[in-house]
Amino acid sequence: MTFIRRSPLQAAVGALLALGLAVSMVVATNAGKRVAFTGCGYGYSAETGYGYQAGYGPPGCGATTKLGYRLVASDGGVFDYDATFHGSAGGIKLNRPVVGMENDPGYWLVASDGGIFSYNTQFHGSAGSIKLNSPIVGIMSDPGGKGYWLCAADGGVFSYDENFHGSEGGVKLNQPIVGCAAGADGNGYYLFAADGGVFAHNEPFFGSAGGSKLNKPVVGGAVAVGGGGYYLVASDGGIFNYGPNTSFQGSAGGITLNQPVVGMDVDPDGTGYWLFAKDGGVFSYAAAFHGSAGGIKLNAPVVGGKHAND
């Protein structure tokens, strides 16, 4: 058994739980962090060192904390904010730069040659030894955690321990693919193009910016929590949302940025989202801000980010 140290207050909560009494409250730690008690133990704060032991308390109870996000740089460096650090490729000589990441729990990094770096998660294969027609620009995974897909700039899709649902590899595109995201049910995926075009494969199509005059190119996108829509983000921080389950919460489109936005992700706990900039800056909209690398001298530029599952 793993023992996690508890405060006197947490011990008192445990005593109540042992009697089968429901407990629901929020406690401020000495570091100013709010830790949620939801009837089954206690949350976790990196500042205090208190942890949560699964299965502590009556059946059906559980305690959760709000997890943050991770940033990834082109040299494989990983920056975690209210998330667990499992390692990085920052000290490795890479054949090609890293272009994206995906979470599992744990996470995968993908390089432009299709190479995959797995950290605290299973390796399902890579395109690192394949001669590609176009570079890889992103990675997406089934929320069920079976495997992943890689997407290339020409619209090609490579599936590893996942079903192949089609690609744009043989289609003449107006603009290259810049990102991709799996559907919320894991049964399909979306490809996002620089001109705002969206290509849906075994997922519903809700619209695109493909016919719009954009101030700056689209650089990525994300699927709404639970599905029912998606977001696109442009390099100037502009946001385009499509679908009934999306909500426009603001953008950086009217802000003078130090460096362009390179990607985005949705907050799994609500309707908000984060934008990630090349210099490590993070812009939060109806989502908690967990920190950024904006004030740090980076060895290589940030190329994306992802919400954390652990």
N, C-alpha and C positions, 0 to 999 in steps of 0.2 A: 504493500500500500504506500502511496505517496502522501506525506504529510505536508500541509501548507500552513504556515503560522497564521494565527488569527488574533485579532484584538479582543479585549474583554467584551466589547459590544458585539462582535461577531460570534463570540462564544455564547453570549446571552441569546442571540438570535437562533443559534444552533439548538439551545435548550428548548426554546419554544417550538422549533420545528420537530424536535424529537417527540414532543407531546402531540404532534399532528396539528399544531396551530398555524394558520395562514399568516404569513408575514409579508408585507409589501411596503417598502419605504426607500428613501434616498438619503444617503449619508455623505456629507462633505468630508473628504480626507484632509490630512494636514498639508497636502500639496495643492489643495484647492480643486482637486478633481472630484467629480460626482460619480459615485459608484452605485449602481442599481442593485437592490436586493429584491428579488422576485419570488422569494419563498423557498429557495432550494440551496442556499449557501451564500455566496458573496461574489462580487465582481472582481476585476483585476485592475490595478493601477501600477504602472511601471515606476512611479515615483515612490510609492509606499512598499511595493513588493508583495502586497496581498494578492492572493490568487483565488481562483475558483476551482473546486474539485467536483467534477461531474458525478452525479449520483448522490450528492450529499443532501439529505432531507427526504421528505415524503415522496413517494412515486408521483411522477407527473410534474414535479416542480423543476424550475430551471432559473439560472441567473445569467444575465448577458451584459456585456459591455459594448460600447459603440466602437467598432474598429475603424481604422483610418484607411490609408492608401500607401502605395509604393510608387516611386519614380524609377525609371530605368534610363541609363545613359548609353550612348553609342559604343562605349568601351566595355559595356557589360556591368558597369557599376550600378548598384541598387541602393536606393535611399528609402528607408521605411519610416513612416510616421503613424504612431499608434498601431503598429503592425509588427509581426515577428520577422526578424531578419534570419534568413536561412542560408545566406551565402550569395556570392556574385561572381561574375567573370571579369571583374575589374582588374585583377592582376594577371590575367591570361592573355597571351598573344593570340589575337583572333585573326582568322583568315579574312573575315568580312565583318563590318560593323553590326552591332545589335540594332534591330529596328522596332522591337516591341516586346511585350510581355503579356502573360495571362496567368490567372490564379487558379488554385485547385480546391483545397488549401495547399500551401507551398506555392511554387510558381515555376513557370517556364519562361526562358528568354529565347527569342528567335533572332537569328542573324540573316542578313540579306541573301546569303547563299543557301538558306534553308537549314542551317545548323541549329540544333536545339540544345539548350543547357537546362537541366532539370534540378530543382532544389526542393528537397523534402516532398517530392512527388514523383510519380512514375514516368519513366521515359518510354514513349511509344514508337519512336522512330523519327527520322529526319530526312530532309532532302539535301543534306550537306554533300553527299557524294554524287548527286545528279547534276547533269548539265542543264541548266535552266534557260528558258527562252527570255525570261524577265526576272528581275530580282524579287525576292519575297518582301512584302511590306507589312505583314501582320500575322497574328496567330489568334485563334479563337477556340474555345473549348465548350463541350457539352456541359451544361450546369450539373448534370448527373455525374460528372467526373469520369466518363469512360475513356476519352481520348481527346484529340484536337485536330484542327484543320489549319493549314497554312494557306495564305492567299498571296498571289503575285501581282505585280503591277499590270500585267496584261490580262488579268482576270482569271488566271489559272488557279485552281484549288487542289491542294494535296491533303488527302485524308489519312489519318493514322488512328486505327482502332475506332473509327467513326464511319458512318455511312456517307457515301459521296452523293450529293444532291445536285450536281451540275456546276458549271463554271462559265465564264466569259472568255475562256482561253482562245477560242476560235472566232471570236467576234471582233470586228473592227470598232474600237472604242474612240469616242471623241476626245477623252482625256483618260489618263491612267488611273487605275485603282490605287487608292492611298490607304485604305483600311478595310476592316471587316469585323463582323460581330455575329455571334451565334444567336439564334432565337431563344427566347426564354425557356421554351420546352425542350431545347436541344435537338429538335427534329429538322432543323434547317438553318440557313444563315443568310446574311446580307453582305454585299460588297458595296463599298462607297467610293465614288470616283471624285477626282479633283474638281470637276465642274458641277458637283452636287448631284450627279446621277446616282441612283440607287438601284441595285440589282438584287431582287429577292429570289431565293432558291428554297422552295418548299416552305416558305413563310409568306404571310400576307404583305402586299405592297400598299403603303399608305401615302405615297407621294414622294417627290424629290425636288431639288433645286436645279435639275438638269437644264431646264429652259429659262432659268433666271440669269440676269447679268449680275455677277458677283463682284464685290469690291476686291476680295482676295480669294484664293482657291481654298476649297475644302481640304482638310488634312486628316479627318477621321470622323468617327461616329460611335454611337452606343445605343443599345436597345433598352427601351423602358423597362423598369422593374415589373415583372409579371407579363411582359409582352404588351401587345396592343399599340405599338408605335416605336419610333426611334428618333434620335437626335443626330444632327450633323454639326460640326464645328469647323470654322474657317481659321486661317492663320492669323487673322486680325482679331480673333475672339468672338466673331459673330456666331450666333446660334440659330439653327433652323430645326423646328420640331414638327413631327408628322405623326398623327395617330391619336385616338381618343384617350389613350393612357399616358400621354405626354403633357407637360405643362411648362410653358416658357417662364423661367424664373429670373431672367436677366442674362446679360452677355457683357463681354469686354470689347464689343465692336466700336464703342465710342471712346475708348480709352487709348492713350498713347502708350504702347507697350515697349518695354526695354528690349524684349526679344519676342519673336512670333510664338503663337500657340502651336503646339505640335500634336495635341490629342485631348481627349476628354474621357470621363466615365461618369456613370450615374451612381448616386448614393443608394445602396441597397435598402436603406432604412426609410426611404421617403421618396419625395418627388423632385429632389434637388440633384445637382451635378457639380462636378469639378472640371476646370480647364487646367491643362498643364502646359507650361511654357518652356521654351528651349533652354532658358537659363535656370530652370528649376522652380520658377515661380508657380504658385497655385492660386487659382481664383475660384472661390466657393460661392455657389448660388443655391440658397435654401438647403445647404448641406454644411455640416460642421467643418471648420478649418482645423486641420491637425498639424500644420507646419509646412515649411517649404525649404527648398535649397536655393531660393532666390538671392540670398546674401552670401552664398558660398562660392569660392573660386573652384570651378569644376574642371576636372581633367578632360572631360569630353561633354558635349551637349546632351541634354535630356531629350529623349526621343518619344517618350510616352509615359503613361501611368495607368494604374489599375487599383480599384478598391481592394481591400484586403479581406480574406476569408479567415485569416488566423493571425 
